[in-house]
Amino acid sequence: MEISDWRKKIDVIDQEILRLLNDRAHAANEIGKIKETIHAAVYEPDRERTIFTNLHKSNQGPLTNDDLTQIYEQIIAIMRELQTRR
């Protein structure tokens, strides 16, 4: 494939990532509503560790586990912040 073909492929992938991130944000909002109702903490370090562990177990690269951790730390931080927007 040519570079332009790879770029088109990346554009399609980016649209799918965007859709999935918004799906994840919707789920985080719903969890935030439940947490608010039951007066649960937004920050759950055990849950975050579980997410990282699951990702690392299923990672087949080329991203390293450290790469995934950095990416997901940002995603989780944003999702956590979404849960507090009310």
PDB file of N, CA, C and O in Angstrom:
ATOM      1  N   MET A   1       0.838  -1.188   0.000  1.00  0.00           N
ATOM      2  CA  MET A   1       0.000   0.000   0.000  1.00  0.00           C
ATOM      3  C   MET A   1       0.877   1.244   0.000  1.00  0.00           C
ATOM      4  O   MET A   1       1.996   1.247   0.514  1.00  0.00           O
ATOM      5  N   GLU A   2       0.336   2.289  -0.588  1.00  0.00           N
ATOM      6  CA  GLU A   2       1.018   3.586  -0.616  1.00  0.00           C
ATOM      7  C   GLU A   2       0.708   4.348   0.675  1.00  0.00           C
ATOM      8  O   GLU A   2      -0.204   3.994   1.422  1.00  0.00           O
ATOM      9  N   ILE A   3       1.486   5.396   0.913  1.00  0.00           N
ATOM     10  CA  ILE A   3       1.278   6.203   2.118  1.00  0.00           C
ATOM     11  C   ILE A   3      -0.142   6.777   2.171  1.00  0.00           C
ATOM     12  O   ILE A   3      -0.749   6.854   3.239  1.00  0.00           O
ATOM     13  N   SER A   4      -0.656   7.174   1.021  1.00  0.00           N
ATOM     14  CA  SER A   4      -2.022   7.728   1.002  1.00  0.00           C
ATOM     15  C   SER A   4      -3.050   6.670   1.399  1.00  0.00           C
ATOM     16  O   SER A   4      -4.047   6.992   2.044  1.00  0.00           O
ATOM     17  N   ASP A   5      -2.822   5.431   1.026  1.00  0.00           N
ATOM     18  CA  ASP A   5      -3.718   4.347   1.418  1.00  0.00           C
ATOM     19  C   ASP A   5      -3.672   4.133   2.928  1.00  0.00           C
ATOM     20  O   ASP A   5      -4.707   3.936   3.567  1.00  0.00           O
ATOM     21  N   TRP A   6      -2.465   4.172   3.494  1.00  0.00           N
ATOM     22  CA  TRP A   6      -2.317   4.021   4.940  1.00  0.00           C
ATOM     23  C   TRP A   6      -2.995   5.177   5.676  1.00  0.00           C
ATOM     24  O   TRP A   6      -3.600   4.980   6.729  1.00  0.00           O
ATOM     25  N   ARG A   7      -2.891   6.361   5.122  1.00  0.00           N
ATOM     26  CA  ARG A   7      -3.530   7.520   5.755  1.00  0.00           C
ATOM     27  C   ARG A   7      -5.046   7.415   5.713  1.00  0.00           C
ATOM     28  O   ARG A   7      -5.726   7.783   6.671  1.00  0.00           O
ATOM     29  N   LYS A   8      -5.569   6.916   4.610  1.00  0.00           N
ATOM     30  CA  LYS A   8      -7.018   6.693   4.523  1.00  0.00           C
ATOM     31  C   LYS A   8      -7.451   5.668   5.561  1.00  0.00           C
ATOM     32  O   LYS A   8      -8.493   5.815   6.200  1.00  0.00           O
ATOM     33  N   LYS A   9      -6.643   4.634   5.720  1.00  0.00           N
ATOM     34  CA  LYS A   9      -6.949   3.608   6.716  1.00  0.00           C
ATOM     35  C   LYS A   9      -6.943   4.218   8.117  1.00  0.00           C
ATOM     36  O   LYS A   9      -7.819   3.923   8.929  1.00  0.00           O
ATOM     37  N   ILE A  10      -5.957   5.066   8.396  1.00  0.00           N
ATOM     38  CA  ILE A  10      -5.893   5.741   9.698  1.00  0.00           C
ATOM     39  C   ILE A  10      -7.117   6.624   9.911  1.00  0.00           C
ATOM     40  O   ILE A  10      -7.659   6.671  11.016  1.00  0.00           O
ATOM     41  N   ASP A  11      -7.561   7.326   8.864  1.00  0.00           N
ATOM     42  CA  ASP A  11      -8.757   8.167   8.979  1.00  0.00           C
ATOM     43  C   ASP A  11      -9.985   7.352   9.370  1.00  0.00           C
ATOM     44  O   ASP A  11     -10.787   7.786  10.197  1.00  0.00           O
ATOM     45  N   VAL A  12     -10.129   6.182   8.780  1.00  0.00           N
ATOM     46  CA  VAL A  12     -11.252   5.297   9.108  1.00  0.00           C
ATOM     47  C   VAL A  12     -11.128   4.810  10.547  1.00  0.00           C
ATOM     48  O   VAL A  12     -12.109   4.799  11.291  1.00  0.00           O
ATOM     49  N   ILE A  13      -9.928   4.411  10.933  1.00  0.00           N
ATOM     50  CA  ILE A  13      -9.690   3.944  12.299  1.00  0.00           C
ATOM     51  C   ILE A  13      -9.979   5.059  13.298  1.00  0.00           C
ATOM     52  O   ILE A  13     -10.591   4.818  14.338  1.00  0.00           O
ATOM     53  N   ASP A  14      -9.539   6.282  12.986  1.00  0.00           N
ATOM     54  CA  ASP A  14      -9.796   7.415  13.882  1.00  0.00           C
ATOM     55  C   ASP A  14     -11.283   7.637  14.102  1.00  0.00           C
ATOM     56  O   ASP A  14     -11.701   7.956  15.215  1.00  0.00           O
ATOM     57  N   GLN A  15     -12.077   7.475  13.073  1.00  0.00           N
ATOM     58  CA  GLN A  15     -13.527   7.633  13.215  1.00  0.00           C
ATOM     59  C   GLN A  15     -14.099   6.554  14.136  1.00  0.00           C
ATOM     60  O   GLN A  15     -15.004   6.826  14.926  1.00  0.00           O
ATOM     61  N   GLU A  16     -13.579   5.348  14.036  1.00  0.00           N
ATOM     62  CA  GLU A  16     -14.035   4.260  14.906  1.00  0.00           C
ATOM     63  C   GLU A  16     -13.597   4.506  16.351  1.00  0.00           C
ATOM     64  O   GLU A  16     -14.372   4.279  17.280  1.00  0.00           O
ATOM     65  N   ILE A  17     -12.373   4.963  16.541  1.00  0.00           N
ATOM     66  CA  ILE A  17     -11.899   5.298  17.890  1.00  0.00           C
ATOM     67  C   ILE A  17     -12.779   6.391  18.490  1.00  0.00           C
ATOM     68  O   ILE A  17     -13.160   6.309  19.658  1.00  0.00           O
ATOM     69  N   LEU A  18     -13.102   7.401  17.705  1.00  0.00           N
ATOM     70  CA  LEU A  18     -13.966   8.487  18.179  1.00  0.00           C
ATOM     71  C   LEU A  18     -15.327   7.950  18.626  1.00  0.00           C
ATOM     72  O   LEU A  18     -15.830   8.319  19.687  1.00  0.00           O
ATOM     73  N   ARG A  19     -15.910   7.083  17.814  1.00  0.00           N
ATOM     74  CA  ARG A  19     -17.208   6.498  18.162  1.00  0.00           C
ATOM     75  C   ARG A  19     -17.103   5.710  19.468  1.00  0.00           C
ATOM     76  O   ARG A  19     -17.969   5.821  20.335  1.00  0.00           O
ATOM     77  N   LEU A  20     -16.053   4.925  19.603  1.00  0.00           N
ATOM     78  CA  LEU A  20     -15.875   4.112  20.806  1.00  0.00           C
ATOM     79  C   LEU A  20     -15.599   4.971  22.039  1.00  0.00           C
ATOM     80  O   LEU A  20     -16.094   4.674  23.126  1.00  0.00           O
ATOM     81  N   LEU A  21     -14.818   6.028  21.873  1.00  0.00           N
ATOM     82  CA  LEU A  21     -14.571   6.928  23.007  1.00  0.00           C
ATOM     83  C   LEU A  21     -15.858   7.592  23.476  1.00  0.00           C
ATOM     84  O   LEU A  21     -16.085   7.740  24.677  1.00  0.00           O
ATOM     85  N   ASN A  22     -16.697   7.991  22.530  1.00  0.00           N
ATOM     86  CA  ASN A  22     -17.978   8.587  22.916  1.00  0.00           C
ATOM     87  C   ASN A  22     -18.901   7.558  23.560  1.00  0.00           C
ATOM     88  O   ASN A  22     -19.656   7.898  24.470  1.00  0.00           O
ATOM     89  N   ASP A  23     -18.855   6.302  23.101  1.00  0.00           N
ATOM     90  CA  ASP A  23     -19.613   5.240  23.764  1.00  0.00           C
ATOM     91  C   ASP A  23     -19.116   5.058  25.199  1.00  0.00           C
ATOM     92  O   ASP A  23     -19.907   4.898  26.129  1.00  0.00           O
ATOM     93  N   ARG A  24     -17.795   5.086  25.360  1.00  0.00           N
ATOM     94  CA  ARG A  24     -17.206   4.938  26.695  1.00  0.00           C
ATOM     95  C   ARG A  24     -17.604   6.119  27.584  1.00  0.00           C
ATOM     96  O   ARG A  24     -17.904   5.941  28.764  1.00  0.00           O
ATOM     97  N   ALA A  25     -17.604   7.317  27.012  1.00  0.00           N
ATOM     98  CA  ALA A  25     -17.992   8.513  27.767  1.00  0.00           C
ATOM     99  C   ALA A  25     -19.450   8.421  28.206  1.00  0.00           C
ATOM    100  O   ALA A  25     -19.784   8.806  29.327  1.00  0.00           O
ATOM    101  N   HIS A  26     -20.304   7.925  27.348  1.00  0.00           N
ATOM    102  CA  HIS A  26     -21.717   7.749  27.711  1.00  0.00           C
ATOM    103  C   HIS A  26     -21.834   6.784  28.893  1.00  0.00           C
ATOM    104  O   HIS A  26     -22.568   7.049  29.846  1.00  0.00           O
ATOM    105  N   ALA A  27     -21.109   5.668  28.828  1.00  0.00           N
ATOM    106  CA  ALA A  27     -21.133   4.692  29.925  1.00  0.00           C
ATOM    107  C   ALA A  27     -20.606   5.326  31.212  1.00  0.00           C
ATOM    108  O   ALA A  27     -21.160   5.107  32.289  1.00  0.00           O
ATOM    109  N   ALA A  28     -19.537   6.110  31.098  1.00  0.00           N
ATOM    110  CA  ALA A  28     -18.971   6.778  32.277  1.00  0.00           C
ATOM    111  C   ALA A  28     -19.981   7.753  32.877  1.00  0.00           C
ATOM    112  O   ALA A  28     -20.110   7.835  34.099  1.00  0.00           O
ATOM    113  N   ASN A  29     -20.690   8.484  32.037  1.00  0.00           N
ATOM    114  CA  ASN A  29     -21.737   9.394  32.533  1.00  0.00           C
ATOM    115  C   ASN A  29     -22.809   8.640  33.305  1.00  0.00           C
ATOM    116  O   ASN A  29     -23.242   9.079  34.371  1.00  0.00           O
ATOM    117  N   GLU A  30     -23.231   7.518  32.772  1.00  0.00           N
ATOM    118  CA  GLU A  30     -24.265   6.724  33.442  1.00  0.00           C
ATOM    119  C   GLU A  30     -23.749   6.184  34.773  1.00  0.00           C
ATOM    120  O   GLU A  30     -24.476   6.178  35.766  1.00  0.00           O
ATOM    121  N   ILE A  31     -22.505   5.733  34.795  1.00  0.00           N
ATOM    122  CA  ILE A  31     -21.911   5.270  36.048  1.00  0.00           C
ATOM    123  C   ILE A  31     -21.831   6.428  37.040  1.00  0.00           C
ATOM    124  O   ILE A  31     -22.091   6.252  38.230  1.00  0.00           O
ATOM    125  N   GLY A  32     -21.475   7.602  36.550  1.00  0.00           N
ATOM    126  CA  GLY A  32     -21.413   8.782  37.413  1.00  0.00           C
ATOM    127  C   GLY A  32     -22.748   9.092  38.053  1.00  0.00           C
ATOM    128  O   GLY A  32     -22.802   9.468  39.224  1.00  0.00           O
ATOM    129  N   LYS A  33     -23.824   8.942  37.304  1.00  0.00           N
ATOM    130  CA  LYS A  33     -25.167   9.172  37.858  1.00  0.00           C
ATOM    131  C   LYS A  33     -25.465   8.176  38.975  1.00  0.00           C
ATOM    132  O   LYS A  33     -26.005   8.541  40.019  1.00  0.00           O
ATOM    133  N   ILE A  34     -25.108   6.927  38.743  1.00  0.00           N
ATOM    134  CA  ILE A  34     -25.340   5.901  39.764  1.00  0.00           C
ATOM    135  C   ILE A  34     -24.503   6.192  41.000  1.00  0.00           C
ATOM    136  O   ILE A  34     -24.998   6.112  42.124  1.00  0.00           O
ATOM    137  N   LYS A  35     -23.232   6.531  40.792  1.00  0.00           N
ATOM    138  CA  LYS A  35     -22.348   6.836  41.925  1.00  0.00           C
ATOM    139  C   LYS A  35     -22.894   8.011  42.738  1.00  0.00           C
ATOM    140  O   LYS A  35     -22.833   8.011  43.967  1.00  0.00           O
ATOM    141  N   GLU A  36     -23.425   9.007  42.037  1.00  0.00           N
ATOM    142  CA  GLU A  36     -23.990  10.162  42.729  1.00  0.00           C
ATOM    143  C   GLU A  36     -25.185   9.746  43.590  1.00  0.00           C
ATOM    144  O   GLU A  36     -25.334  10.207  44.722  1.00  0.00           O
ATOM    145  N   THR A  37     -26.019   8.885  43.053  1.00  0.00           N
ATOM    146  CA  THR A  37     -27.201   8.411  43.769  1.00  0.00           C
ATOM    147  C   THR A  37     -26.831   7.630  45.030  1.00  0.00           C
ATOM    148  O   THR A  37     -27.471   7.767  46.073  1.00  0.00           O
ATOM    149  N   ILE A  38     -25.784   6.808  44.912  1.00  0.00           N
ATOM    150  CA  ILE A  38     -25.411   5.960  46.057  1.00  0.00           C
ATOM    151  C   ILE A  38     -24.266   6.574  46.876  1.00  0.00           C
ATOM    152  O   ILE A  38     -23.744   5.950  47.801  1.00  0.00           O
ATOM    153  N   HIS A  39     -23.890   7.804  46.518  1.00  0.00           N
ATOM    154  CA  HIS A  39     -22.829   8.535  47.221  1.00  0.00           C
ATOM    155  C   HIS A  39     -21.505   7.773  47.218  1.00  0.00           C
ATOM    156  O   HIS A  39     -20.807   7.705  48.230  1.00  0.00           O
ATOM    157  N   ALA A  40     -21.178   7.208  46.066  1.00  0.00           N
ATOM    158  CA  ALA A  40     -19.913   6.484  45.905  1.00  0.00           C
ATOM    159  C   ALA A  40     -18.844   7.427  45.357  1.00  0.00           C
ATOM    160  O   ALA A  40     -19.152   8.409  44.682  1.00  0.00           O
ATOM    161  N   ALA A  41     -17.614   7.122  45.650  1.00  0.00           N
ATOM    162  CA  ALA A  41     -16.492   7.927  45.165  1.00  0.00           C
ATOM    163  C   ALA A  41     -16.342   7.795  43.654  1.00  0.00           C
ATOM    164  O   ALA A  41     -16.534   6.718  43.089  1.00  0.00           O
ATOM    165  N   VAL A  42     -16.000   8.892  43.016  1.00  0.00           N
ATOM    166  CA  VAL A  42     -15.754   8.871  41.575  1.00  0.00           C
ATOM    167  C   VAL A  42     -14.439   8.147  41.295  1.00  0.00           C
ATOM    168  O   VAL A  42     -14.352   7.343  40.367  1.00  0.00           O
ATOM    169  N   TYR A  43     -13.433   8.433  42.091  1.00  0.00           N
ATOM    170  CA  TYR A  43     -12.122   7.824  41.902  1.00  0.00           C
ATOM    171  C   TYR A  43     -12.082   6.448  42.554  1.00  0.00           C
ATOM    172  O   TYR A  43     -12.285   6.313  43.760  1.00  0.00           O
ATOM    173  N   GLU A  44     -11.819   5.439  41.747  1.00  0.00           N
ATOM    174  CA  GLU A  44     -11.733   4.064  42.230  1.00  0.00           C
ATOM    175  C   GLU A  44     -10.416   3.448  41.754  1.00  0.00           C
ATOM    176  O   GLU A  44     -10.368   2.846  40.681  1.00  0.00           O
ATOM    177  N   PRO A  45      -9.347   3.595  42.545  1.00  0.00           N
ATOM    178  CA  PRO A  45      -8.034   3.111  42.111  1.00  0.00           C
ATOM    179  C   PRO A  45      -7.996   1.608  41.821  1.00  0.00           C
ATOM    180  O   PRO A  45      -7.268   1.178  40.926  1.00  0.00           O
ATOM    181  N   ASP A  46      -8.758   0.811  42.553  1.00  0.00           N
ATOM    182  CA  ASP A  46      -8.771  -0.632  42.284  1.00  0.00           C
ATOM    183  C   ASP A  46      -9.337  -0.923  40.898  1.00  0.00           C
ATOM    184  O   ASP A  46      -8.829  -1.784  40.180  1.00  0.00           O
ATOM    185  N   ARG A  47     -10.384  -0.205  40.531  1.00  0.00           N
ATOM    186  CA  ARG A  47     -10.977  -0.390  39.197  1.00  0.00           C
ATOM    187  C   ARG A  47      -9.978   0.003  38.112  1.00  0.00           C
ATOM    188  O   ARG A  47      -9.864  -0.675  37.091  1.00  0.00           O
ATOM    189  N   GLU A  48      -9.261   1.094  38.336  1.00  0.00           N
ATOM    190  CA  GLU A  48      -8.268   1.530  37.343  1.00  0.00           C
ATOM    191  C   GLU A  48      -7.152   0.499  37.207  1.00  0.00           C
ATOM    192  O   GLU A  48      -6.701   0.222  36.096  1.00  0.00           O
ATOM    193  N   ARG A  49      -6.703  -0.067  38.315  1.00  0.00           N
ATOM    194  CA  ARG A  49      -5.670  -1.109  38.253  1.00  0.00           C
ATOM    195  C   ARG A  49      -6.180  -2.318  37.469  1.00  0.00           C
ATOM    196  O   ARG A  49      -5.431  -2.934  36.709  1.00  0.00           O
ATOM    197  N   THR A  50      -7.442  -2.649  37.655  1.00  0.00           N
ATOM    198  CA  THR A  50      -8.042  -3.770  36.916  1.00  0.00           C
ATOM    199  C   THR A  50      -8.053  -3.489  35.421  1.00  0.00           C
ATOM    200  O   THR A  50      -7.754  -4.372  34.617  1.00  0.00           O
ATOM    201  N   ILE A  51      -8.395  -2.267  35.052  1.00  0.00           N
ATOM    202  CA  ILE A  51      -8.400  -1.885  33.634  1.00  0.00           C
ATOM    203  C   ILE A  51      -7.006  -2.063  33.051  1.00  0.00           C
ATOM    204  O   ILE A  51      -6.852  -2.667  31.989  1.00  0.00           O
ATOM    205  N   PHE A  52      -5.993  -1.546  33.731  1.00  0.00           N
ATOM    206  CA  PHE A  52      -4.617  -1.660  33.233  1.00  0.00           C
ATOM    207  C   PHE A  52      -4.185  -3.122  33.140  1.00  0.00           C
ATOM    208  O   PHE A  52      -3.563  -3.525  32.157  1.00  0.00           O
ATOM    209  N   THR A  53      -4.507  -3.901  34.143  1.00  0.00           N
ATOM    210  CA  THR A  53      -4.141  -5.322  34.132  1.00  0.00           C
ATOM    211  C   THR A  53      -4.777  -6.037  32.950  1.00  0.00           C
ATOM    212  O   THR A  53      -4.113  -6.801  32.250  1.00  0.00           O
ATOM    213  N   ASN A  54      -6.063  -5.788  32.729  1.00  0.00           N
ATOM    214  CA  ASN A  54      -6.768  -6.419  31.600  1.00  0.00           C
ATOM    215  C   ASN A  54      -6.167  -6.008  30.266  1.00  0.00           C
ATOM    216  O   ASN A  54      -5.986  -6.841  29.378  1.00  0.00           O
ATOM    217  N   LEU A  55      -5.860  -4.727  30.123  1.00  0.00           N
ATOM    218  CA  LEU A  55      -5.261  -4.252  28.874  1.00  0.00           C
ATOM    219  C   LEU A  55      -3.894  -4.887  28.652  1.00  0.00           C
ATOM    220  O   LEU A  55      -3.585  -5.329  27.545  1.00  0.00           O
ATOM    221  N   HIS A  56      -3.089  -4.933  29.681  1.00  0.00           N
ATOM    222  CA  HIS A  56      -1.743  -5.490  29.556  1.00  0.00           C
ATOM    223  C   HIS A  56      -1.792  -6.973  29.201  1.00  0.00           C
ATOM    224  O   HIS A  56      -0.979  -7.454  28.411  1.00  0.00           O
ATOM    225  N   LYS A  57      -2.736  -7.688  29.779  1.00  0.00           N
ATOM    226  CA  LYS A  57      -2.863  -9.123  29.485  1.00  0.00           C
ATOM    227  C   LYS A  57      -3.224  -9.379  28.029  1.00  0.00           C
ATOM    228  O   LYS A  57      -2.761 -10.350  27.432  1.00  0.00           O
ATOM    229  N   SER A  58      -4.046  -8.517  27.463  1.00  0.00           N
ATOM    230  CA  SER A  58      -4.507  -8.745  26.091  1.00  0.00           C
ATOM    231  C   SER A  58      -3.669  -8.015  25.041  1.00  0.00           C
ATOM    232  O   SER A  58      -3.898  -8.187  23.844  1.00  0.00           O
ATOM    233  N   ASN A  59      -2.716  -7.214  25.466  1.00  0.00           N
ATOM    234  CA  ASN A  59      -1.901  -6.443  24.532  1.00  0.00           C
ATOM    235  C   ASN A  59      -0.972  -7.345  23.719  1.00  0.00           C
ATOM    236  O   ASN A  59      -0.221  -8.152  24.267  1.00  0.00           O
ATOM    237  N   GLN A  60      -1.046  -7.186  22.410  1.00  0.00           N
ATOM    238  CA  GLN A  60      -0.174  -7.939  21.512  1.00  0.00           C
ATOM    239  C   GLN A  60       0.724  -7.016  20.700  1.00  0.00           C
ATOM    240  O   GLN A  60       1.363  -7.455  19.744  1.00  0.00           O
ATOM    241  N   GLY A  61       0.778  -5.730  21.076  1.00  0.00           N
ATOM    242  CA  GLY A  61       1.664  -4.788  20.417  1.00  0.00           C
ATOM    243  C   GLY A  61       1.156  -4.357  19.061  1.00  0.00           C
ATOM    244  O   GLY A  61       0.148  -4.873  18.580  1.00  0.00           O
ATOM    245  N   PRO A  62       1.829  -3.435  18.454  1.00  0.00           N
ATOM    246  CA  PRO A  62       3.168  -2.944  18.762  1.00  0.00           C
ATOM    247  C   PRO A  62       3.234  -1.935  19.913  1.00  0.00           C
ATOM    248  O   PRO A  62       4.330  -1.562  20.330  1.00  0.00           O
ATOM    249  N   LEU A  63       2.094  -1.487  20.432  1.00  0.00           N
ATOM    250  CA  LEU A  63       2.138  -0.608  21.601  1.00  0.00           C
ATOM    251  C   LEU A  63       2.660  -1.398  22.791  1.00  0.00           C
ATOM    252  O   LEU A  63       2.292  -2.556  22.988  1.00  0.00           O
ATOM    253  N   THR A  64       3.513  -0.771  23.576  1.00  0.00           N
ATOM    254  CA  THR A  64       3.983  -1.415  24.796  1.00  0.00           C
ATOM    255  C   THR A  64       2.937  -1.241  25.892  1.00  0.00           C
ATOM    256  O   THR A  64       2.027  -0.422  25.763  1.00  0.00           O
ATOM    257  N   ASN A  65       3.065  -2.000  26.954  1.00  0.00           N
ATOM    258  CA  ASN A  65       2.160  -1.821  28.086  1.00  0.00           C
ATOM    259  C   ASN A  65       2.295  -0.424  28.677  1.00  0.00           C
ATOM    260  O   ASN A  65       1.307   0.161  29.119  1.00  0.00           O
ATOM    261  N   ASP A  66       3.510   0.114  28.688  1.00  0.00           N
ATOM    262  CA  ASP A  66       3.699   1.494  29.152  1.00  0.00           C
ATOM    263  C   ASP A  66       2.956   2.486  28.259  1.00  0.00           C
ATOM    264  O   ASP A  66       2.359   3.443  28.752  1.00  0.00           O
ATOM    265  N   ASP A  67       2.993   2.256  26.943  1.00  0.00           N
ATOM    266  CA  ASP A  67       2.244   3.113  26.014  1.00  0.00           C
ATOM    267  C   ASP A  67       0.759   3.078  26.352  1.00  0.00           C
ATOM    268  O   ASP A  67       0.109   4.118  26.458  1.00  0.00           O
ATOM    269  N   LEU A  68       0.234   1.869  26.519  1.00  0.00           N
ATOM    270  CA  LEU A  68      -1.190   1.726  26.839  1.00  0.00           C
ATOM    271  C   LEU A  68      -1.544   2.397  28.155  1.00  0.00           C
ATOM    272  O   LEU A  68      -2.586   3.042  28.274  1.00  0.00           O
ATOM    273  N   THR A  69      -0.676   2.240  29.138  1.00  0.00           N
ATOM    274  CA  THR A  69      -0.932   2.864  30.437  1.00  0.00           C
ATOM    275  C   THR A  69      -1.010   4.379  30.284  1.00  0.00           C
ATOM    276  O   THR A  69      -1.902   5.011  30.849  1.00  0.00           O
ATOM    277  N   GLN A  70      -0.093   4.963  29.533  1.00  0.00           N
ATOM    278  CA  GLN A  70      -0.118   6.418  29.332  1.00  0.00           C
ATOM    279  C   GLN A  70      -1.391   6.859  28.630  1.00  0.00           C
ATOM    280  O   GLN A  70      -2.015   7.843  29.028  1.00  0.00           O
ATOM    281  N   ILE A  71      -1.775   6.145  27.600  1.00  0.00           N
ATOM    282  CA  ILE A  71      -2.988   6.490  26.856  1.00  0.00           C
ATOM    283  C   ILE A  71      -4.212   6.383  27.768  1.00  0.00           C
ATOM    284  O   ILE A  71      -5.037   7.296  27.822  1.00  0.00           O
ATOM    285  N   TYR A  72      -4.321   5.269  28.479  1.00  0.00           N
ATOM    286  CA  TYR A  72      -5.496   5.046  29.307  1.00  0.00           C
ATOM    287  C   TYR A  72      -5.529   5.899  30.555  1.00  0.00           C
ATOM    288  O   TYR A  72      -6.609   6.186  31.071  1.00  0.00           O
ATOM    289  N   GLU A  73      -4.379   6.312  31.056  1.00  0.00           N
ATOM    290  CA  GLU A  73      -4.392   7.264  32.177  1.00  0.00           C
ATOM    291  C   GLU A  73      -5.113   8.537  31.761  1.00  0.00           C
ATOM    292  O   GLU A  73      -5.874   9.106  32.544  1.00  0.00           O
ATOM    293  N   GLN A  74      -4.879   8.984  30.541  1.00  0.00           N
ATOM    294  CA  GLN A  74      -5.550  10.188  30.040  1.00  0.00           C
ATOM    295  C   GLN A  74      -7.039   9.936  29.810  1.00  0.00           C
ATOM    296  O   GLN A  74      -7.883  10.746  30.193  1.00  0.00           O
ATOM    297  N   ILE A  75      -7.347   8.813  29.185  1.00  0.00           N
ATOM    298  CA  ILE A  75      -8.751   8.482  28.929  1.00  0.00           C
ATOM    299  C   ILE A  75      -9.519   8.397  30.249  1.00  0.00           C
ATOM    300  O   ILE A  75     -10.600   8.971  30.385  1.00  0.00           O
ATOM    301  N   ILE A  76      -8.957   7.682  31.209  1.00  0.00           N
ATOM    302  CA  ILE A  76      -9.628   7.502  32.495  1.00  0.00           C
ATOM    303  C   ILE A  76      -9.782   8.833  33.224  1.00  0.00           C
ATOM    304  O   ILE A  76     -10.825   9.099  33.821  1.00  0.00           O
ATOM    305  N   ALA A  77      -8.760   9.657  33.177  1.00  0.00           N
ATOM    306  CA  ALA A  77      -8.846  10.966  33.844  1.00  0.00           C
ATOM    307  C   ALA A  77      -9.981  11.800  33.249  1.00  0.00           C
ATOM    308  O   ALA A  77     -10.726  12.451  33.982  1.00  0.00           O
ATOM    309  N   ILE A  78     -10.110  11.780  31.943  1.00  0.00           N
ATOM    310  CA  ILE A  78     -11.184  12.535  31.284  1.00  0.00           C
ATOM    311  C   ILE A  78     -12.541  11.935  31.626  1.00  0.00           C
ATOM    312  O   ILE A  78     -13.491  12.670  31.894  1.00  0.00           O
ATOM    313  N   MET A  79     -12.643  10.616  31.621  1.00  0.00           N
ATOM    314  CA  MET A  79     -13.905   9.961  31.951  1.00  0.00           C
ATOM    315  C   MET A  79     -14.289  10.238  33.411  1.00  0.00           C
ATOM    316  O   MET A  79     -15.464  10.434  33.724  1.00  0.00           O
ATOM    317  N   ARG A  80     -13.299  10.252  34.289  1.00  0.00           N
ATOM    318  CA  ARG A  80     -13.556  10.560  35.708  1.00  0.00           C
ATOM    319  C   ARG A  80     -14.080  11.982  35.833  1.00  0.00           C
ATOM    320  O   ARG A  80     -15.010  12.248  36.594  1.00  0.00           O
ATOM    321  N   GLU A  81     -13.472  12.897  35.077  1.00  0.00           N
ATOM    322  CA  GLU A  81     -13.911  14.291  35.110  1.00  0.00           C
ATOM    323  C   GLU A  81     -15.339  14.422  34.569  1.00  0.00           C
ATOM    324  O   GLU A  81     -16.123  15.224  35.078  1.00  0.00           O
ATOM    325  N   LEU A  82     -15.675  13.642  33.547  1.00  0.00           N
ATOM    326  CA  LEU A  82     -17.037  13.654  33.015  1.00  0.00           C
ATOM    327  C   LEU A  82     -18.061  13.263  34.080  1.00  0.00           C
ATOM    328  O   LEU A  82     -19.174  13.789  34.105  1.00  0.00           O
ATOM    329  N   GLN A  83     -17.676  12.341  34.954  1.00  0.00           N
ATOM    330  CA  GLN A  83     -18.601  11.889  35.988  1.00  0.00           C
ATOM    331  C   GLN A  83     -18.911  12.989  37.006  1.00  0.00           C
ATOM    332  O   GLN A  83     -19.910  12.911  37.721  1.00  0.00           O
ATOM    333  N   THR A  84     -18.064  14.000  37.070  1.00  0.00           N
ATOM    334  CA  THR A  84     -18.294  15.059  38.052  1.00  0.00           C
ATOM    335  C   THR A  84     -18.982  16.281  37.442  1.00  0.00           C
ATOM    336  O   THR A  84     -19.330  17.209  38.172  1.00  0.00           O
ATOM    337  N   ARG A  85     -19.183  16.306  36.148  1.00  0.00           N
ATOM    338  CA  ARG A  85     -19.867  17.431  35.490  1.00  0.00           C
ATOM    339  C   ARG A  85     -21.369  17.293  35.683  1.00  0.00           C
ATOM    340  O   ARG A  85     -22.008  16.447  35.057  1.00  0.00           O
ATOM    341  N   ARG A  86     -21.908  18.095  36.520  1.00  0.00           N
ATOM    342  CA  ARG A  86     -23.364  18.073  36.727  1.00  0.00           C
ATOM    343  C   ARG A  86     -23.822  19.453  37.109  1.00  0.00           C
ATOM    344  O   ARG A  86     -25.013  19.668  37.332  1.00  0.00           O
TER     345      ARG A  86
END
